[in-house]
Amino acid sequence: MKIILTHEVSGLGAAGDVVDVKDGYARNYLIPRKFAIRWTKGGEKDVEQIRRARKIHEIQTIEQANQIKGQLEAVKVRLAVRSGDAGRLFGSVTPADIASAIKAAGGPEVDKRRIELGAPIKTLGAHETSVRLHPEVAAKVNIEVVAA
């Protein structure tokens, strides 16, 4: 199935790219989560608009990405969440929680879709996440999850 990506998808492409994927992947995952739309001749007009919007929000140069990476790696992020007696969280820490904690700690504003969690954070303690700033630059952010 041919689709137009509306958001960046790891391993597939960036917003505005036209890609071929398996029918089930598009129908069951990408389209319902608004990561993509079906490709049509009329949809080709939307591709340019999506690409222009991406360029506005995208970090333009590697130097700028490296500067933001330095800021992210220097900031100490503490996230207070509710937890049980054994140190297990009620729920888990989401990328949106991490993005707001980075901003609250004095770091730069980060889009939650650029934060990559290896596994869900469900325990107290120190955790490391990756923030993809540019296709060639990723920042490692250390997060300390503490009981509220």
PLY file of the C-alpha trace (Angstrom):
ply
format ascii 1.0
element vertex 148
property float x
property float y
property float z
element edge 147
property int vertex1
property int vertex2
end_header
0.00 0.00 0.00
1.29 3.44 -0.87
0.98 6.02 1.94
2.08 9.56 2.74
3.72 9.96 6.15
2.41 12.85 8.24
4.89 12.31 11.11
8.39 10.91 11.37
8.39 7.13 11.85
11.65 5.47 12.93
13.01 3.16 10.27
10.42 4.23 7.69
10.79 7.90 6.84
10.05 11.52 7.67
6.90 13.59 7.31
5.98 14.15 3.67
7.65 10.99 2.38
5.67 8.67 0.12
6.46 5.05 1.02
5.20 1.54 0.27
4.32 -0.60 3.29
2.36 -3.77 3.95
-1.41 -3.28 3.91
-1.90 -4.43 7.51
0.84 -2.15 8.88
-0.77 0.86 7.21
-4.37 -0.07 7.98
-3.89 -1.22 11.58
-1.07 0.99 12.87
-0.01 4.00 10.80
-3.36 5.37 9.62
-5.33 4.97 12.91
-2.54 6.71 14.86
-2.45 9.57 12.30
1.17 8.83 11.34
0.12 8.49 7.70
-2.64 9.04 5.17
-3.51 7.00 2.09
-1.78 8.05 -1.09
-4.05 9.52 -3.77
-3.47 11.76 -6.73
-5.14 14.57 -4.78
-2.99 13.69 -1.76
0.14 14.55 -3.73
-0.77 18.21 -3.20
-0.65 17.65 0.55
2.92 16.34 0.33
4.38 19.80 -0.36
2.39 21.35 2.48
3.57 18.63 4.89
7.18 19.10 3.80
6.98 22.89 4.28
5.55 22.44 7.77
8.31 19.92 8.55
11.02 22.35 7.51
9.62 25.01 9.84
9.64 22.70 12.87
12.78 20.77 11.99
16.19 21.56 13.38
17.96 22.87 10.30
21.66 22.16 10.82
23.84 19.62 12.55
25.55 22.43 14.49
22.20 23.56 15.89
21.34 19.95 16.79
24.69 19.51 18.55
24.10 22.70 20.53
20.68 21.46 21.70
22.25 18.05 22.44
24.75 19.72 24.78
21.93 21.52 26.59
19.90 18.32 26.96
22.79 16.26 28.28
23.73 18.96 30.80
20.28 19.28 32.38
19.35 17.21 35.46
15.83 15.88 34.98
13.84 14.75 38.02
10.37 13.37 37.55
8.11 12.92 40.59
5.46 10.23 40.11
3.12 8.19 42.30
4.45 4.78 43.24
3.77 1.81 45.46
5.79 0.51 48.40
8.06 -1.70 46.30
9.11 1.14 44.02
6.75 0.21 41.16
4.88 3.04 39.50
1.13 3.33 39.13
1.20 3.29 35.32
4.35 4.31 33.48
6.33 7.38 32.46
5.33 8.59 28.98
7.33 10.64 26.46
4.97 13.57 27.16
5.90 13.38 30.88
9.59 13.40 29.97
9.20 16.36 27.60
7.44 18.44 30.26
10.04 17.44 32.90
12.88 18.55 30.60
11.17 21.90 30.07
10.52 22.29 33.82
14.19 21.53 34.60
15.29 24.44 32.43
16.12 22.50 29.30
15.07 23.25 25.73
11.57 22.44 24.51
11.49 18.94 23.03
8.78 17.38 20.87
7.42 14.27 22.61
7.48 12.34 19.32
11.28 12.66 19.19
11.77 10.94 22.56
12.57 7.24 22.17
12.03 4.94 25.14
13.67 1.54 24.89
11.20 -0.01 27.31
8.41 1.51 29.40
9.65 3.17 32.60
7.74 1.52 35.44
10.17 1.72 38.38
11.79 4.40 40.50
15.45 5.22 39.97
17.73 6.44 37.20
16.79 5.80 33.58
18.29 6.85 30.24
16.32 7.86 27.15
17.29 9.01 23.70
16.06 12.16 21.95
16.42 12.13 18.16
17.16 15.78 17.28
18.36 15.32 13.71
18.73 12.24 11.50
22.43 12.18 12.46
22.27 13.51 16.05
20.71 11.88 19.11
21.03 13.09 22.70
21.08 10.82 25.76
19.01 12.23 28.61
19.32 10.87 32.14
16.06 10.90 34.09
15.71 10.32 37.80
12.25 9.02 38.67
11.39 9.74 42.31
8.30 9.09 44.46
5.88 11.98 44.77
0 1
1 2
2 3
3 4
4 5
5 6
6 7
7 8
8 9
9 10
10 11
11 12
12 13
13 14
14 15
15 16
16 17
17 18
18 19
19 20
20 21
21 22
22 23
23 24
24 25
25 26
26 27
27 28
28 29
29 30
30 31
31 32
32 33
33 34
34 35
35 36
36 37
37 38
38 39
39 40
40 41
41 42
42 43
43 44
44 45
45 46
46 47
47 48
48 49
49 50
50 51
51 52
52 53
53 54
54 55
55 56
56 57
57 58
58 59
59 60
60 61
61 62
62 63
63 64
64 65
65 66
66 67
67 68
68 69
69 70
70 71
71 72
72 73
73 74
74 75
75 76
76 77
77 78
78 79
79 80
80 81
81 82
82 83
83 84
84 85
85 86
86 87
87 88
88 89
89 90
90 91
91 92
92 93
93 94
94 95
95 96
96 97
97 98
98 99
99 100
100 101
101 102
102 103
103 104
104 105
105 106
106 107
107 108
108 109
109 110
110 111
111 112
112 113
113 114
114 115
115 116
116 117
117 118
118 119
119 120
120 121
121 122
122 123
123 124
124 125
125 126
126 127
127 128
128 129
129 130
130 131
131 132
132 133
133 134
134 135
135 136
136 137
137 138
138 139
139 140
140 141
141 142
142 143
143 144
144 145
145 146
146 147
